[in-house]
Amino acid sequence: MEEVSSYEKALDVLSSFITLRSPADKGSKCSRFEFVFDYIKILDLEEPISKMKIIHVAGTKGKGSTCTFVESILRNCGFRTGLFTSPHLIDVRERFRIDGVDICEEKFSEHFWWCYDILKENTNEDLPMPFLFCFFTLLALKIFTAEQVDVVILEVGIGGRLDSTNLVQAPIVCGICSLGYDHVEILGHTLRQIAGEKAGIFKHGVPAFTVSQPDEAMSVLQEKASQLGVHLEVAPPLDANLLNGLKLGLEGEHQYQNAGLAVALCYTWLHRTGHLEITNLEQTSSLPESFIKGLRTANLQGRAQIVPDQHIDIGSPGDLVFYLDGAHTSESMEICARWFSIAIKEDSQPQDNFRASHELVQMPPDERSRKNSIQVSISRRHFLYQI
């Protein structure tokens, strides 16, 4: 009988964690936000976290893309990066990236068991084991501590105010992406309520950026910022001319808004950490080459991703093409459909996207069949899947 690896055992244990629908569910002790600070003490992470130079990003749409742009830009500026995002598409290790690469199985297992064993030994009925996303957050911070990264980019899970990533007390800069209606049973049924939860990541005196928002949402962000002495600015969409004829690594017109926010966050991080002396954070007539390269090479599987299927012999190589994107709001579905209609008209196979898609294409059929994909639209030999 083949011996089960430490990594496989870790995946089995993860399946036993509680996944909560609402982080504010008062009916479950393990959902209480304040417990996260007890977990930090148990894991002896208080001091390491206080020294981390963190960028914290919340929002309804675009926060994963924005965080991906930020990580790519700062990595190309020469910094060692730690990126925590959710959810994962194929492998849980996608959530934890060091210098743009998923953490390896060996290191994942090492840090997983270190956190799990200590928490298991020190939790009880009054202080239960953390729920799944909270554990992932703690694990990410342990990994980034061990890997001695220069910058940590944290993507909020749900909301912000009661999200486990909000254990961060002194980020370098915060970002709020486009706001809309999502998780209304948790965050509230109005944009005002939702914006209030997202603005929960604001910290006293820490600068923050957002994008153009509906008036109802923007007024709340401004109110919360004023209460905390937060200098809140609206980052403009990236001017495509600043890329010198190149394209963003993430496809879609909406990505220029996310890229603009990412640029503002990076400039501010560089400035506040003493790596850049600037007086004006607005995009001017040019971007540093490192920024352009970061924006051009940013990669996120399952986001406006084009995958030529190389495993089906249909006479014309690459004739069968899959277009993959994700959406969970009506606005996002419209953007997804718009990107698809433009992409199929171009009738091309971007090499950058193909290389980034290689891992997904090479998955065994039984692995691919387990992914929760819904066929949304079909054009002749072009397939759009919403993941």
Disulfide bonds with the S-S distance in Angstrom:
none
